[in-house]
Amino acid sequence: MLVDRDDIRNVAIVAHVDHGKTTLVDAMLWQSGAFREGQDVADRVLDSMDLEREKGITILAKNTSLRYQGVKLNIVDTPGHADFGGEVERGLTMVDGVLLLVDASEGPLPQTRFVLRKALESRLPVILVVNKVDRPDARVAEVIDEVYELFLDLDADEEQIEFPIVYCNARAGIATLEYDSANLPTEGTLAPLLDLLLERIPAPQYEPEHPLQALVTNLDASPYVGRLAICRVRNGTIRRGQQIAWCRADGSIQRTQLGELYVTDALDRVEAPEAGPGEIIAVAGIAEVTIGETLADPEDPRPLPVITVDEPSLSITIAANTSPLAGREGSKLTARQVRERLDRELVGNVSLRVRDTERHDTWEVQGRGELQLAVLVELMRREGFELTVGQPRVLIREIDGKRHEPFERLSIDVPEDYVGVVTQMLALRKGRMEHMTNHGTGWVRMDYLVPARGLIGFRTEFLTETRGTGIMHHVFDRWEPWAGELRTRSSGVLVSDRRGNTAQYSLMSLQERGTLFVGPGEEVYEGMIIGENARAEDLDVNPTKEKHLTNIRSSTAEVLERMAVPRTLTLDQALEFVSDDECVEVTPQSVRLRKVVLGKVDRHKEARSRR
């Protein structure tokens, strides 16, 4: 017989990126008294990684807690980007219900579909939170209709589609159950939302006589006690220092002793002597524990099902840096160190895969998308690694004897003037338009199904063609038959044919041929890409040539020539730009593009052998 534990609620906040999840958690914590008056607390307090603050996104799922009317609310804040879907799926295994946030202007977008599908598959009750109702372009009624259509499209049953609705301004910390566009509240609290949460999110259920079961859903580390396993206690009571059965992912069961036991109180982990069913805890003392394993009663171990997540759809190759400039900036340079770092990443990231390649110093890293893989490379370069990173490639599956590739659901918002150019760009990338909606405000939304490889490098070109005004979001949708050959980059590159320092005299003439990536005085080497060619073919050039001094005066000597500012590529842009015979050299201070085969003669020989 199942019993409710009424003093706890476990809830996840899910939404598309930038719809206000972390901001809403901030407001909840402030209003619950988690922070003292005058305490210096950063905005988006749960985004604690440097990279999360710089990019303005959530990368890792995190949990916090607050107390409201005698009930402890454990809140899991999940990422909004599709690339971090593994974090979302893990977060949903810890909770009993979800708050679905939707922007009052943008409405449901591709990632909204993804997180809602996962919540419905897990049979979790949903509360719809329409956020940012104070926006001047808010269209609340239409957005609610779009959410209902999304529920129907995802085959929600009658019970699931009867969801309550809260209207919210998370930045101001105001929630209401009634919406009146002509009379928006300027004062109030989030109490209506919290009351609804207590009413509609079910309390954790457990069997009183059932032995201990705690599912490891996440990992963390402490400088004092080592690895921490973040668990949801399903049944029984877990105590500090007790003997437990560690049910491993390979099916084996091992007896071990717990170290410290922590529960969450606002943003802090506090020591606790024990924790009962429904609680989210962190335990220390098991050095090799990993995600998906179960901590159970040693006398009656009953392992829970291992967590499964969607398979990767994109891959890159990662190797130690092999360029002539290797070893100048980083402190971790060997293939052994790279492999150890990738193995450590696998421990806490269930959506990544690492595969060996034909070369002993190169590995194929598979993930959900470009952003997830770029974040991994960025973290490694900040730790002192020097890497060679290959072009992102889609993974291919054999289904019913035919070659299939991943297709993405792409949602684009652009001004009406750019509809034609965007349609043309996506037609070249084998995109199929499914819907086009004109909101009557000068903006048009277009929904496409596009091969995932057609979107590699698309964002930069899209922003250029729409003069930076376009907005695009995409998420993996399904596997479809191979769509044929695509040519996503129409330009060639300018390749240095020798090693040396670049000279302004040489670069002045080269800038007429395309866009340069380097400025005067920078060290280059043979095979390094120094710019984008305006034509389709690659061009080997000498960027180190200096002007010879003579005693002959020129009639144009007084004419002032200005050199264009070189285009500096970020890591994300570099990964989007490279072609299949190119790669990115990543060091703690530099991002360079280069050919995989550096020598000009060797490249030409390889090109002839492929014909």
Beta strands, then each sheet from edge to edge (+ up, - down):
strand 1: 3-4
strand 2: 8-15
strand 3: 62-68
strand 4: 71-77
strand 5: 97-103
strand 6: 126-131
strand 7: 165-169
strand 8: 174-176
strand 9: 205-206
strand 10: 213-222
strand 11: 226-235
strand 12: 238-239
strand 13: 243-247
strand 14: 253-257
strand 15: 261-265
strand 16: 268-271
strand 17: 274-275
strand 18: 280-284
strand 19: 294-296
strand 20: 314-320
strand 21: 353-356
strand 22: 362-367
strand 23: 387-390
strand 24: 393-394
strand 25: 397-399
strand 26: 402-415
strand 27: 432-438
strand 28: 443-451
strand 29: 471-481
strand 30: 493-496
strand 31: 500-501
strand 32: 514-516
strand 33: 523-524
strand 34: 528-533
strand 35: 539-541
strand 36: 582-586
strand 37: 591-595
sheet 1: 1+ 9-
sheet 2: 3+ 4- 2- 5- 6- 7- 8+
sheet 3: 14+ 13- 19+ 10- 11+ 18- 15+ 16-
sheet 4: 12+ 17-
sheet 5: 21+ 22- 20+ 23- 36+ 37- 34+ 30- 35-
sheet 6: 21+ 22- 20+ 24-
sheet 7: 21+ 22- 20+ 23- 36+ 37- 34+ 32-
sheet 8: 25+ 26- 28+ 27-
sheet 9: 25+ 26- 29+
sheet 10: 31+ 33-
end
